[in-house]
Amino acid sequence: MSAVYIMASRKHGPLYTGVTSDLVNRVAQHREGVIDGFTSRYDVKRLVWFERHNGIIEAIQREKSLKK
């Protein structure tokens, strides 16, 4: 199962939208700060929304439509 997810740092703070095949581990990586870049720079650690998909291609398409 693949998932599209949105994480935030705080109310009205920056949002991060991503795709993963392992949501639990990916969220743990964000919370621990092991991923350099946007999420560690802006302290994005709260999972606020996710949506499951049957395939990664479908999930990537959904992520792109959300980012538009």
ZAMARGU-4260 file (C-alpha; in steps of 0.2 Angstrom, whole numbers, plus 5000, padded with zeros to 4 digits):
<rodrens>
0) 5000/5000/5000 | 5006/5017/4996 | 5001/5033/5004 | 5000/5052/5001 | 5002/5062/5017
5) 5003/5080/5023 | 5013/5085/5038 | 5014/5102/5047 | 5025/5110/5060 | 5011/5120/5069
10) 4994/5128/5066 | 4995/5139/5051 | 5013/5134/5049 | 5022/5126/5034 | 5015/5111/5026
15) 5024/5096/5018 | 5016/5084/5006 | 5024/5068/5002 | 5022/5050/4995 | 5028/5034/5003
20) 5026/5015/5003 | 5029/5014/5022 | 5019/5028/5031 | 5024/5023/5049 | 5042/5023/5046
25) 5042/5038/5035 | 5033/5048/5049 | 5045/5042/5061 | 5060/5048/5050 | 5052/5065/5050
30) 5049/5066/5068 | 5067/5060/5072 | 5074/5073/5060 | 5085/5061/5051 | 5079/5068/5034
35) 5089/5084/5029 | 5080/5097/5020 | 5063/5106/5021 | 5055/5095/5035 | 5070/5097/5047
40) 5073/5115/5042 | 5055/5120/5047 | 5053/5107/5061 | 5038/5098/5052 | 5034/5084/5063
45) 5015/5082/5064 | 5005/5071/5053 | 4989/5080/5049 | 4982/5070/5034 | 4985/5054/5024
50) 4976/5044/5010 | 4980/5026/5005 | 4982/5020/4987 | 4984/5003/4979 | 4999/5008/4969
55) 5013/5020/4969 | 5009/5028/4952 | 4992/5032/4958 | 4999/5040/4974 | 5011/5050/4965
60) 4997/5057/4953 | 4987/5061/4968 | 5001/5070/4977 | 5004/5081/4961 | 4986/5085/4960
65) 4986/5091/4978 | 5002/5102/4975 | 4994/5111/4961
</rodrens>
